[in-house]
Amino acid sequence: MNRVIHQFDMASATDVGRVRAHNEDSIAVDPELGLATLADGMGGYNAGEVASGIAVAMVPAEIRKFHDSLGVRDLAEPEVREMVAAQANKVNAAIYAAAQNQANYSGMGTTLVIAYWHGDRVTIGHLGDSRCYRMRGEKIKALTRDHSWIQEQIDAGLMTYEQARTSKKKNLVTRACGIDLNVAPEVHTHDVQAGDIYVLCSDGLYDMVSDDNIHLTVSSLKSNLPLAAQQLVQQANDNGGRDNISVILVHVLKSGRTSAGLLARVKNWFK
Amino acid sequence: MAKVILSLEGSVIREMNLEKERVTIGRKPQNDIQIENLAVSSEHARIITILNDSFLEDLGSTNGTLVNGNPIKKHILQNNDVIEIGKYILKYVSDPSAGQTSAEDFERTMVLRMPNAAQRTAAPERTDTMTRMVAEPPARAAAAPPPAAAGGQQAHIQILSGPGVGRELALIKNLTTLGKPGVQVAVITKRPQGYFITHVEGVNYPILNGATLDAQAHALKNHDLVEIAGVKMEFFFK
């Protein structure tokens, strides 16, 4: 059997946890496009699911449209960042409008993390306290900084990391999609190396499983990413499963400027 | 807020809210609750309150501290506990508003709208969102490490065949992978309910006590025999 060479190995898992009645998280992955989207919704009844659902339906569709209109041309980084920010703003407007029009959905919103790989770069846009980590070598590093009250206290030097872990105000986010008419997504571009593993997750994972255990699990099981994702969810549930748990794992097998060529080949194959 | 009611022989002396994280009880005046009686030690006991929970601790007093008639060193206070210090009674009354939060409200993620960042022209009917944010959610405890499985006994693997024969490996981490990457790998996971083996990669699946496993996780028992990538090993507790 020939080994098919993909640029990415992706796996994901989402679970309601052990306390909540609904899963308000939504996730979407597109290995061909090199795109991962994760959203953790909030709001009464099923409004949280609606908000996060809008986000993960819109982002991949819009980015694909954008991608197809461009052909295989390499993009300048600022253009990509603008595009990712524009997606977050579109999602924000759509959720905000839906919340205005339907009483049931009033006050709904969602966190959002978009990770888009292009060439030897990844552009990550986020709002709220869902995270994207990067595992490279022996290290795990959060590439996103939570938009949360607690993170602001840490940044201001008013609280230590340890105090933050046990704080009762952990779940206050300072930015989210759909709450206000305007929103300021944070977007950054990072270099990508072959072998990098990216972990997108909702707070239901990182509140229950330490960064070290996320690293141990993913690095031990990277040859079977779906199992790694399932094991992370299981650990979060074993530790209490207080919130919905979602994770997307992206193992970059090959990185470089050849991505456009690969994409073109894939496209031709579909024609 | 939780409180304690101090009484002597049936008559209430004072009531005190447990506002401070530490409330000390003793004969000396620097105590938060001073009881001037020779049966009470100078620093007799203290109550530590963390969020909705209060802990009573005897500070090595001469005559001891009783809760509901039983001597204690450390005790997690429950509503209506009766603390006896000498002839004095302290009744603990927990916060009636605490503990009524439904699981549905528990730790919901909420948006804290920053005055400068928020869209100031937001429609007025949306202020309901803002008021809800003021309500403080109940505390969540830090994610505790899972308790060691199987009654505190340490699980081990001993290699029974191949070049590593005789080697022993303590399964300390939450996950331990075994086998040869690219050929066959299995993982042993430590969970609150015990240890489990799961296939990770390779065409062949692990063999447990002579039977080939499927893709599902299987619980491991003491002295189970496992074969991964042609290497036999024993799982055991010690």
Interface residues (C-beta under 8 A of the other chain):
Chain A: V19 R20 A21 D40 M42 Q100 S106 G107 G109 T111 G128 D129 W149 R165 T166 S167 K168 K169 K170 N171 L172 V173 T174 R175 A176 I179 D180 L181 N182 A184 D203 D207 M208 V209 S210 N213 L216 T217 S220 L221 S223 N224 L227 Q231 Q234 Q235 D238 N239 G240 R242 D243
Chain B: L51 A103 E104 F106 E107 R108 T109 M110 V111 L112 R113 M114 A117 A118 Q119 T121 A122 A123 E125 R126 D128 T129 R132 M133 E136 P137 P138 A139 R140 A141 A142 A143 A144 P145 P146 K173 N174 L175 T176 T177 P181 V185 V187 T189 R191 P192 T198 V200 E201
